[in-house]
Amino acid sequence: MTMSEQIIIKDIIVKESDDYIINMGPQHPSTHGVLRLEVCLQGETVKYVIPHIGYIHRAIEKMCEFDTYAQIIHLTDRMDYLSAHMNNEAVCLIVENALQVEVPERVKYIRTILDELNRLASHQLWWAAFGMDLGALTTFFYGLRDREKILDIFDESFGSRLLHSFNTPGGLMHDVHPNFQKRTKEFVKYFRKKLPEYKQLLTDNVIFHQRSKGIGFMTKETAIAYGVTGPSGRGSGYSCDIRKYAPYSAYPLVKFEEKLQTEGDTFARYLVRMDEMVESLNIIEQLVDNIPQGDFTAKMRPVLKLPAGEYFQRVETARGELAIYLVSDGNKTPYRMKFRTPNFSNLFVLNEISAGYKIADLVAISGSLDLVIPDIDR
Amino acid sequence: MQREELTDFLKKHFPDATFPENTQLPEMIVPAGDIAAVATELKTSKDLAFDYLISLTAVDYKDKFTVVYHMESTLHRHLLVVKTDITDHEQPAVDTVSTLWPTAIFHEREVYDLFGIKFNGHGDLRRLFMDDDYGFPLRKDFSDETRVLTLSK
């Protein structure tokens, strides 16, 4: 299938009675969670893919309508659990903007460092699992070995490794551990040495090239039309980094590049994430030596009531754009809270980019979208 | 376009729309019947070029539903919130925009699933998360009889 054919948007799938259907999931290892893909095959070629979701729908948006803003933070961890810190931050930012609270500089710096550490940890796990999906088991051990170093930093500072809930509206739960700065610097130094290993093992691997190059083409137009953001969108040359276009926390203070690839195939999406890891290290290095002294939280009232009105906040998680739309009626609980999660939009492009390729490629293509299923179901 | 410039431009092109003030983002409220035409104009016009639909959702205000569209232009980098009110609370329906933005196919399915709002012209309007015979959970009058814990304000 050529690129030009891909632009035609197959918006509604036409099913035929003699279609050969197989189910991938809901417990398939390569779907990384409970996602069921209804795959129609012609021989080994994929005709269409219909994702079935909702297996872990926990009604987070409904629960938000009964919870206070401080409580909502803990629900957002459970959406994209690999970007827990960014999800927390989005809720904090929307509350702080609504109440017009200026958070201390120290908080902005620490939040940004943690964002990038979280992004690194997420990309490391993706790299580990993506290699394993394609049959390279070693990547899993390498990736998790290095991710462990970040989780140890998290563990020391806030006592949890995956679901942090370290942000609160106005600042942080408590100050970071005195070792935080030292250990973060040690990690940056350590991981810079390890990145060539990643390159050697997978990026320069001929077998990996054959598995990932030239499949799952997504044009820039397709990415925009389906709302595919994050590294998956940037692999198609779609410049969509919220850190650049609507900067928050300490991002206006740091210099970094938005990494783009124009190829649009599975390998391009892979390269974007590999480049982003280096950029994350650069951002951390610029900030970690200059964390200002001061309070770890602004003065906040014990009960937060947002003025009646509507609020909107976007952040860049490890997988793309998380946008929150909040309607407040002046009470301590929101009237309506909508999470526009990156994975929801990223998933539904799967049919568009995998039709016409082999079923073995489907694993590589869905792996390159880096889906986290609880984020889709919410 | 900057915010004021954008609002002036929209006021000129959409005389039927209303423009609330003092909002965080530029907003435009259009009559429910016009949404398909307005959306087409917003997407295809060269000066506006809203090609990226960030999110599509709804809010239940008990006497009406409001469908909310957040959109951005990747060319001009301006943002707009389009809203439309559905006054029929019993049989809510509005025209689809899924032919313009494919991402809306799934956002509209989600809104249909959670609010029961029908999108006319949508080719694949099925439930997304819930079972077919389940109620519409994000409506304010929704009650779940099997719920063990009652959530109350």
HADDOCK unambig.tbl for C-alpha pairs under 7 A between the chains (distance, minus, plus):
assign (segid A and resid 11 and name CA) (segid B and resid 102 and name CA) 6.32 0.50 0.50
assign (segid A and resid 12 and name CA) (segid B and resid 123 and name CA) 6.52 0.50 0.50
assign (segid A and resid 12 and name CA) (segid B and resid 124 and name CA) 6.74 0.50 0.50
assign (segid A and resid 53 and name CA) (segid B and resid 128 and name CA) 6.78 0.50 0.50
assign (segid A and resid 53 and name CA) (segid B and resid 129 and name CA) 6.21 0.50 0.50
assign (segid A and resid 54 and name CA) (segid B and resid 128 and name CA) 6.82 0.50 0.50
assign (segid A and resid 54 and name CA) (segid B and resid 129 and name CA) 4.16 0.50 0.50
assign (segid A and resid 54 and name CA) (segid B and resid 130 and name CA) 6.97 0.50 0.50
assign (segid A and resid 57 and name CA) (segid B and resid 129 and name CA) 6.67 0.50 0.50
assign (segid A and resid 62 and name CA) (segid B and resid 138 and name CA) 6.20 0.50 0.50
assign (segid A and resid 66 and name CA) (segid B and resid 151 and name CA) 6.50 0.50 0.50
assign (segid A and resid 66 and name CA) (segid B and resid 152 and name CA) 6.61 0.50 0.50
assign (segid A and resid 66 and name CA) (segid B and resid 153 and name CA) 6.27 0.50 0.50
assign (segid A and resid 224 and name CA) (segid B and resid 51 and name CA) 6.88 0.50 0.50
assign (segid A and resid 224 and name CA) (segid B and resid 52 and name CA) 5.62 0.50 0.50
assign (segid A and resid 225 and name CA) (segid B and resid 51 and name CA) 6.81 0.50 0.50
assign (segid A and resid 225 and name CA) (segid B and resid 52 and name CA) 6.23 0.50 0.50
assign (segid A and resid 225 and name CA) (segid B and resid 101 and name CA) 5.44 0.50 0.50
assign (segid A and resid 225 and name CA) (segid B and resid 102 and name CA) 5.87 0.50 0.50
assign (segid A and resid 225 and name CA) (segid B and resid 103 and name CA) 6.36 0.50 0.50
assign (segid A and resid 226 and name CA) (segid B and resid 101 and name CA) 6.90 0.50 0.50
assign (segid A and resid 226 and name CA) (segid B and resid 102 and name CA) 5.52 0.50 0.50
assign (segid A and resid 226 and name CA) (segid B and resid 103 and name CA) 4.33 0.50 0.50
assign (segid A and resid 227 and name CA) (segid B and resid 52 and name CA) 6.27 0.50 0.50
assign (segid A and resid 227 and name CA) (segid B and resid 53 and name CA) 6.65 0.50 0.50
assign (segid A and resid 227 and name CA) (segid B and resid 54 and name CA) 6.65 0.50 0.50
assign (segid A and resid 227 and name CA) (segid B and resid 103 and name CA) 6.10 0.50 0.50
assign (segid A and resid 311 and name CA) (segid B and resid 24 and name CA) 6.51 0.50 0.50
assign (segid A and resid 336 and name CA) (segid B and resid 59 and name CA) 6.69 0.50 0.50
assign (segid A and resid 340 and name CA) (segid B and resid 55 and name CA) 6.05 0.50 0.50
assign (segid A and resid 345 and name CA) (segid B and resid 103 and name CA) 6.57 0.50 0.50
